[in-house]
Every structure is written in structure tokens, then in C-alpha cells.
């Protein structure tokens, strides 16, 4: 056991922390400064804490041709929650069916789902768009999130968890006369709590951070997510209200970061579960 | 991996599976099949309809210098992003694994960037390195370095590689840290008592023991660099200047959505699909059943 502090470790880690904190700090500091000064290159690392009015301004009013930020934040929140709850729900149901029942085509059904693993939406964008069009879901809120819950990653995770549930629990439930749905609700769900929490974080972040798919499926400005909105703002090189863009950036980062930090323990545990 | 005790019934499991299977059919198999079919078609000479052309689109693709350029660029990009993101993450994880004060705080401060969207990474990098608006960007130009990634292809590539790698370090850090923590202390102690110094110990004991984690992360990072970085690259450079940062996924978008060349972009999608399936197959062959998030 070393008695003197591990200077090297602290130095490296502090460097690492700064590497990630600095850009975000810069953006926060810049949001409190004057846009014209920023264009002139007078961006400083010190925030002007008397000038936080930019935040209510972008939240409530339309800036640079985009919707008010509160509206875009709501769209992003809706999308992230829909993706998280949607995918968790259908994955639990599917994994439960595959693990706790025997029926013909059980393996086939599982493989059909399994194959979708890791085929990112970026690879099937155009035909997926065509499918959405034929359902009349282009430019709708539903269209934003439905294709994103189709892949199998969560199903695989739940399958692993459910398979590990001890037989004694199942037998005890059967002896109590509980049917499969009762068992799911009373036993399986509580036991999977940590995994559900971890998946919630992963899927919330995934849904919030989407760019390509929402860009494609929605042309109506009213359906812009906050990420889409910000990229649109920076795309206009001239006349950019930089402090407004920076304030919007800070607001866009806040919800997913909060989710990750507040649920960090479950998140890390769930993510690294297979790693032994 | 099957259970011994199960419930009876056929209707209930079918009902439970229905939602996911339906979604999988409509948003996976149908589009994938559609892409394969479209890749075998081409618009006829008058732009009136579609003609079956077999593998012509693929032949055109593999003989198109622009496509091959993009493919090579993508390979380079994937390797660079993976190496950078994994290298930095491993370095940080090694030190975060040590028994130092404030360990938990450091970890939280290195994990939160997981929440940053790829497109937001681009926005943040813009505010730091844009030649006109960015703090560091202006500093570089003021000190004699000709820095403008909107004009210089090499600098643009450096930008997108950095922004992409930066965002991914957090994810890798989480896994490397978990991998390092699962190494039994007894092994490290034995090596230390044998006189193996830090770097030697790392090279001969630690690194081989985290090989499964490394392999897993390599696959994830390559797939991330190939696909998830669309937002990062598009927001920073739109694939430019010219085509200097146009990776394969951007090319699919540009050809299919902007240029409306469905045949070619479908063929490109099919090639990408084949690539991902191949990588996934390799991963599962070597790793057994492991979830990828």
C-alpha cells in the first residue's frame, strides 16, 4: 500500500476529465456572452453569470428559424421515452415467451429476432422510409421512434436474465397456482429490475441522440428533435446567434447526462454484465 | 441454455411474441429484402420504370473509383477512430483502476460523456476548433498555423476522427475498467512479487487477460465508426470538403436520398449489410453469446 499519493494517476485522470469537460464548459461560458463578440473571436472561458437571460429566451422563443427550445426538448423527450419503454416492453414479452414456453417454431422465432442484432438503421434507411410512407407515418411523431425499437439487443439480454432464474421460483409459483402472466408480473419483472434500469439508460440516450432517422422521416419543423434543431442552427454560417446556439446545446446535453449520472450504478452494472 | 421447468400453452407465447415479430418483419426483413431487390434493379433509359439488371449495380459499384475511395477512406477512418478511442480509454482505465482517493468521482466524470450524441460531439468540436468561431481554432490561426477544416481535406479528416473518437472513449472506458477489475488481485500480486515492473506487468499479464474485452470493444468501435458517426461527420463537414470525409454511410445517404439513385444506394446498403453480418458472425463465433448494447 503506497503512502504517498499516486501523482501520476491523478495527473492522467485529471487530464482525462478536463479533456471531456472543457468543450462543454466552453459552450456554457459562451452561452452567456454576446453573439457579436463571439463572431469577432472574443470567446472567453469565463462565463458572465449576470447574463443568463439567453436561456429563457431560447426556451420560450423561436430562434434562428427553429421552434422554441422547450418544444424541441419535448419532442426529444417523447422520442427517448417511447424508444426506451417500447423496446423494453416488447423485448421482455418476447424473451419471456422464448424462455418459459415450449412450442413449435420456438427456435425459429428466436432466430428471426436474433438476426436483427446489430443491423443499424443507417444501413436500411431508404427502404424503411418506404415502409413508413406506405403506413402513412412520414412526418408523424410515431414515425420518429417505431423503427428504432425493432432490433434484438434487449431481447437477448432478457433471455440471458430469464434463463438464469432458478427453477425453484418457477415451481413455487406453479404450486401457488400462479399462471405465466402472474409469474411474469410478480417474480420475473422485479428480479430483472436492475437490467431494466440499465436498459432504460441505454435506450433513453440512444433515442435522444438519434440524428439520421429523424432527419429523414420528418420535414415538418414542428417535429424537430433538439439534436436536429441544433445542427440546423449551426448550418447557417451567416447571421448565427452563437450564444443562443450554445445555450441550446447546453440544454440539449442536460437530460441525457442527468439520466446517465443519476442512474450510473445500474447503468454500468447492466452494460458490463456479460464481461467476466 | 434451456430451462427445465416451463409453462404450458401455445397461444400465449405466440401472442407475447407478436409485437416484436411484427415490428421485426416490417422494419427489418421487409426493408432489407426491399434493399436487396432494389439493388438488382435500375431505372430504365427513359426514367419511366424499373429494369432488372442483375448484378450490374454491384459491378458498377466495385469498378467506381469514387466508391473504392470511399471504402478505403472508411477503413482508415474506422481503424483511426477505434485505435484512438480504445487507446485513450485503456490508458484512463488503467489509472482509474488504481487505489487512489476520489476514484469514484473520477469515474463519474469520465462516464458522463456516454450521454453525448454523435451529432452533439460535432457541435462541441465546432465551438472549440472552428477557424472563425472556435477558441482553439482562432488561436491556431493567430499563431501561424493555417487551420481551416472547411477547406483542407486532411484537417477535415482529423476533425471527424477526433470528434468521433472523443465521444466513444467513455463507452470503452466503462468496459476496460470492468475488465481490469475482474482480474484477480492474486495474479497481479504474484507478478509484482516476481519483480515485474509496471509496464512489463501490463504487457505480459494485464493486457492478455483483458483480451476478450479488447476484442469485443474492437468490434463495437468498428461498427460505431462505420455507422453511428453519420451525425458527427454530417454536422461537421457534410462529407466535405469535396468528398474528403465521405465515408460509406454518408455515401449511401448522398446517393440515395439526395441524388435519388436508388439502385446504386441499395447496392451499397446490401454491401454494408453483408459487412455487418460478417462482423457479427465473427464476433459470435469467437465470443459466444454476448449482448452488444
Interface residues (C-beta under 8 A of the other chain):
Chain A: X1 X5 X6 X8 X9 X10 X12 X13 X16 X17 X19 X20 X21 X22 X23 X24 X26 X27 X30 X38 X39 X41 X43 X45 X89 X90 X91 X93 X94 X96 X97 X98 X99 X100 X101 X102 X103 X104 X106 X109 X112 X113 X116 X117 X118 X119 X120 X122 X123 X124 X125 X126 X127 X128 X130 X131 X135 X146 X147 X149 X150 X151 X152 X153 X155 X156 X157 X160 X163 X167 X170 X171 X174 X179 X180 X181 X183 X199 X202 X205 X208 X209 X210 X211 X212 X216 X227 X230 X231 X234 X242 X245 X246 X249 X252 X253 X256 X257 X259 X260 X261 X264 X268 X271 X272 X273 X274 X275 X276
Chain B: X1 X2 X3 X4 X5 X6 X7 X8 X9 X10 X12 X13 X14 X16 X17 X19 X20 X21 X23 X24 X26 X27 X28 X29 X30 X31 X32 X34 X35 X38 X88 X91 X92 X95 X96 X98 X99 X100 X101 X102 X106 X108 X109 X110 X111 X112 X113 X114 X115 X116 X117 X118 X119 X120 X122 X123 X124 X125 X126 X127 X128 X132 X133 X134 X135 X138 X166 X169 X170 X174 X175 X178 X179 X182 X212 X213 X216 X223 X227 X228 X230 X231 X234 X235 X249 X252 X253 X256 X257 X262 X265 X266 X269 X272 X273 X276 X277 X279 X280 X289 X290 X291 X292 X293
